Amino acid sequence: MELDDAYANGPHIPGGDGFAAIWAAKAAAFRAAVQGTLNQPYGDRPREVFDLFAPEGAAQGTVVFVHGGYWRSTDKDLWTHLAAGPLARGWRVAMVDYDLCPDVTIPQITQQIAAAVGVIAARYPGPLRLTGHSAGGHLVARMLDPDIAGQWLTRVAGVVPISPLADLEPFLRTSMNADFGLDQATARAESPIHQPVPSVPVTVWVGGAERPAFLDEARWLGAAWGCEVVVRPGRHHFDIIAGLEEAGSDLTAAVVGQRGR
């Protein structure tokens, strides 16, 4: 359909087909080396689970990471290595899973993430910092809608949507909508750009070498919310998240609300 290529990433990234295998190997190695509490339930469905990794000693708070995959692919086990940076900075990291389209709708996934954050907030003290990539960036941005969030919203100290999908109306013109089942009203209701401007600090992160549509989506959110948009030169959709593997990266610093080393 009209906008399929605009939102296609892999075909436009050199070696794009190989990134999933690289991430899977890194994630498995991280889980083998770092003890975590895996597959903690936040609901009754098999994918309503999260993994929790905690630093030695008292944690400064909890970073919640929500993976991408266009709401219809991947799971938390592909991204575990991205906990490394915040963990090394003294933060717990919760890696959240959720059901996928077309088995559920995007509004249902939004509610799942809200439920997950609620369980995590009830179980672990301290401030919450939310981050997610691509569709995960959309989902953490949705958590700032007062109609979605619970009382835990007062504990959210910052949000970093990475390459977020902030306006879902363009997806009405993609073949992916066969899985999403969006109509005009639902696409608008699920678009963070139409939410109330949050009082929580937000920094949008995006790669300078991403598809123009993703640069647009990031800038639309920045304009709608009046928040900072960081464009990292040379980074594409698959390596923009790599900074989360490193304690000293600017991205990790932004996520945990501290200055880079």
C-alpha positions as CSV (number, residue, x, y, z in Angstrom):
1,M,0.0,0.0,0.0
2,E,0.9,3.7,-0.3
3,L,3.1,4.0,2.9
4,D,4.5,0.4,3.2
5,D,8.0,1.4,2.0
6,A,8.0,4.6,4.1
7,Y,7.8,2.5,7.3
8,A,10.0,-0.4,6.1
9,N,13.4,-0.4,7.9
10,G,15.3,-3.6,7.1
11,P,15.4,-3.2,3.3
12,H,17.0,0.2,3.8
13,I,19.7,-0.8,6.3
14,P,22.9,-2.4,5.2
15,G,22.9,-5.9,6.7
16,G,19.5,-5.3,8.1
17,D,18.6,-9.0,7.9
18,G,21.4,-9.9,10.3
19,F,20.5,-7.7,13.3
20,A,17.9,-10.1,14.8
21,A,20.5,-12.9,15.1
22,I,23.1,-10.5,16.6
23,W,20.6,-9.2,19.2
24,A,19.4,-12.7,20.1
25,A,23.0,-13.8,20.7
26,K,23.8,-10.7,22.8
27,A,20.6,-11.1,24.8
28,A,21.2,-14.8,25.5
29,A,24.8,-14.0,26.6
30,F,23.5,-11.3,29.0
31,R,20.9,-13.6,30.6
32,A,23.6,-16.3,31.0
33,A,26.0,-13.8,32.7
34,V,23.6,-11.7,34.8
35,Q,21.2,-13.2,37.2
36,G,17.6,-11.9,36.9
37,T,14.1,-12.9,38.0
38,L,12.6,-14.0,34.7
39,N,9.0,-14.2,33.5
40,Q,7.3,-12.5,36.4
41,P,3.6,-12.3,35.7
42,Y,1.7,-9.1,35.6
43,G,-1.5,-10.7,34.2
44,D,-3.0,-14.1,33.4
45,R,-2.0,-14.4,29.7
46,P,1.3,-16.3,28.8
47,R,3.0,-13.1,27.4
48,E,1.9,-10.9,30.3
49,V,5.3,-11.3,32.0
50,F,8.5,-9.2,32.6
51,D,12.1,-9.9,33.5
52,L,13.7,-8.0,36.3
53,F,17.4,-7.4,36.7
54,A,18.7,-5.7,39.8
55,P,22.0,-4.1,40.6
56,E,24.1,-5.0,43.6
57,G,23.1,-2.9,46.6
58,A,20.2,-0.5,46.8
59,A,18.7,0.4,43.4
60,Q,18.1,4.0,42.5
61,G,14.8,3.1,40.9
62,T,13.4,1.1,38.1
63,V,13.8,1.5,34.3
64,V,11.0,-0.1,32.4
65,F,11.9,-1.0,28.8
66,V,9.2,-1.9,26.2
67,H,10.3,-3.6,23.0
68,G,9.2,-2.8,19.5
69,G,8.3,-4.9,16.4
70,Y,5.3,-2.9,15.1
71,W,3.1,-4.3,17.8
72,R,3.1,-7.6,15.9
73,S,6.5,-9.3,16.3
74,T,9.5,-10.0,18.6
75,D,9.5,-10.4,22.4
76,K,11.4,-9.3,25.4
77,D,14.0,-12.1,25.1
78,L,15.5,-10.5,22.0
79,W,16.4,-7.3,23.8
80,T,17.7,-8.3,27.3
81,H,21.2,-7.0,26.6
82,L,19.7,-3.5,26.5
83,A,19.4,-3.7,30.3
84,A,23.2,-3.5,30.6
85,G,23.7,0.2,30.6
86,P,21.0,1.3,33.1
87,L,21.8,-1.7,35.3
88,A,25.5,-0.6,35.5
89,R,24.3,2.8,36.5
90,G,22.6,1.4,39.6
91,W,19.0,1.0,38.3
92,R,16.8,-2.0,38.3
93,V,15.6,-2.8,34.7
94,A,12.2,-4.5,33.9
95,M,11.9,-5.9,30.3
96,V,8.2,-6.1,29.5
97,D,6.5,-8.5,27.2
98,Y,3.0,-8.2,25.7
99,D,0.6,-9.9,23.3
100,L,0.9,-9.1,19.6
101,C,-1.5,-8.1,16.8
102,P,-3.6,-9.5,15.3
103,D,-4.3,-11.6,18.4
104,V,-5.0,-8.4,20.3
105,T,-5.5,-4.8,19.3
106,I,-3.1,-1.9,19.9
107,P,-5.5,-0.4,22.5
108,Q,-5.4,-3.7,24.3
109,I,-1.6,-3.7,24.2
110,T,-1.6,-0.2,25.7
111,Q,-3.7,-1.5,28.6
112,Q,-1.3,-4.4,29.0
113,I,1.7,-2.1,29.4
114,A,-0.2,0.1,31.9
115,A,-1.0,-3.1,33.9
116,A,2.7,-4.1,33.8
117,V,3.9,-0.7,35.0
118,G,1.3,-0.9,37.8
119,V,2.6,-4.3,39.0
120,I,6.2,-3.2,38.7
121,A,5.5,0.0,40.6
122,A,3.7,-1.8,43.4
123,R,6.5,-4.4,43.8
124,Y,9.6,-2.1,43.6
125,P,10.1,1.2,45.4
126,G,11.6,4.4,44.0
127,P,11.2,6.4,40.8
128,L,10.2,5.0,37.5
129,R,11.8,5.8,34.2
130,L,10.2,4.5,31.0
131,T,11.8,3.8,27.7
132,G,10.9,1.8,24.6
133,H,11.9,1.5,21.0
134,S,9.7,2.0,17.9
135,A,6.3,0.6,18.8
136,G,7.7,0.4,22.3
137,G,8.4,4.1,22.1
138,H,4.7,4.6,21.3
139,L,3.7,2.5,24.2
140,V,5.8,4.3,26.8
141,A,4.5,7.6,25.5
142,R,1.0,6.4,25.9
143,M,1.7,5.8,29.6
144,L,1.7,9.5,30.1
145,D,-2.0,9.8,29.2
146,P,-3.8,10.3,32.6
147,D,-6.7,8.3,31.2
148,I,-4.3,5.3,30.8
149,A,-1.9,5.6,33.7
150,G,-2.5,4.6,37.3
151,Q,-1.5,6.4,40.5
152,W,2.0,5.3,39.6
153,L,2.2,8.2,37.2
154,T,3.3,10.4,40.0
155,R,6.4,8.3,40.4
156,V,7.5,8.5,36.7
157,A,10.6,10.7,36.7
158,G,11.3,10.7,33.0
159,V,10.4,9.0,29.7
160,V,12.7,8.4,26.6
161,P,10.7,7.2,23.6
162,I,13.3,5.9,21.1
163,S,12.3,6.2,17.4
164,P,8.7,6.4,18.6
165,L,5.5,6.0,16.5
166,A,3.6,9.0,17.7
167,D,0.9,9.4,15.0
168,L,-0.8,6.2,14.0
169,E,-3.0,7.6,11.3
170,P,-0.4,7.0,8.6
171,F,-0.7,3.3,9.3
172,L,-4.2,3.3,7.9
173,R,-2.4,3.5,4.5
174,T,-0.1,0.5,5.1
175,S,-0.8,-3.2,4.6
176,M,0.2,-3.7,8.3
177,N,-3.3,-2.4,9.2
178,A,-4.7,-5.8,8.2
179,D,-3.1,-6.9,11.5
180,F,-3.8,-3.7,13.5
181,G,-7.5,-3.2,12.5
182,L,-7.2,0.5,13.1
183,D,-9.9,2.9,12.0
184,Q,-9.6,6.7,11.9
185,A,-11.0,7.2,15.4
186,T,-8.8,4.5,17.0
187,A,-5.7,5.6,15.2
188,R,-6.2,9.1,16.5
189,A,-7.1,8.0,20.0
190,E,-3.9,5.8,20.2
191,S,-1.6,8.6,18.9
192,P,0.5,10.2,21.6
193,I,0.6,13.5,19.6
194,H,-3.1,14.0,20.6
195,Q,-2.6,13.3,24.3
196,P,-2.5,16.1,26.9
197,V,1.0,17.6,27.1
198,P,2.7,15.7,30.0
199,S,4.3,17.3,33.0
200,V,6.9,14.5,33.2
201,P,10.2,15.2,31.5
202,V,10.4,13.6,28.0
203,T,13.3,13.3,25.6
204,V,12.7,11.8,22.2
205,W,15.6,9.9,20.7
206,V,15.9,9.1,17.0
207,G,18.7,8.3,14.5
208,G,19.7,10.8,11.8
209,A,20.0,8.0,9.3
210,E,16.5,6.6,10.0
211,R,13.7,6.6,7.4
212,P,12.2,10.0,6.9
213,A,8.9,8.8,8.3
214,F,10.6,8.0,11.6
215,L,12.3,11.3,11.8
216,D,8.9,12.9,11.1
217,E,7.2,10.8,13.8
218,A,9.9,11.9,16.4
219,R,9.6,15.5,15.4
220,W,5.8,15.5,15.5
221,L,6.0,14.2,19.1
222,G,8.5,16.8,20.0
223,A,6.4,19.6,18.5
224,A,3.2,18.3,20.1
225,W,4.7,18.1,23.6
226,G,7.3,20.8,23.4
227,C,10.0,18.3,24.4
228,E,13.6,17.8,23.3
229,V,14.2,15.7,20.2
230,V,17.8,14.3,20.1
231,V,18.8,13.3,16.5
232,R,21.9,11.1,16.6
233,P,23.9,11.5,13.3
234,G,24.6,8.3,11.4
235,R,22.3,6.1,13.5
236,H,19.6,4.0,11.8
237,H,16.6,2.3,13.3
238,F,18.4,-0.8,14.3
239,D,21.5,0.7,16.0
240,I,19.9,3.7,17.6
241,I,19.2,1.5,20.7
242,A,22.8,0.3,21.0
243,G,23.7,2.9,23.5
244,L,21.6,1.1,26.1
245,E,24.2,-1.6,26.2
246,E,26.7,0.9,27.7
247,A,26.7,2.6,31.1
248,G,28.5,5.7,29.8
249,S,26.5,6.4,26.7
250,D,24.4,9.5,26.2
251,L,21.3,7.4,25.7
252,T,21.7,5.5,28.9
253,A,22.4,8.8,30.7
254,A,19.2,10.3,29.3
255,V,17.1,7.2,30.3
256,V,18.3,7.3,33.9
257,G,18.3,11.1,34.2
258,Q,22.0,11.5,34.8
259,R,24.8,13.1,32.8
260,G,27.0,10.9,30.6
261,R,30.4,10.0,31.9
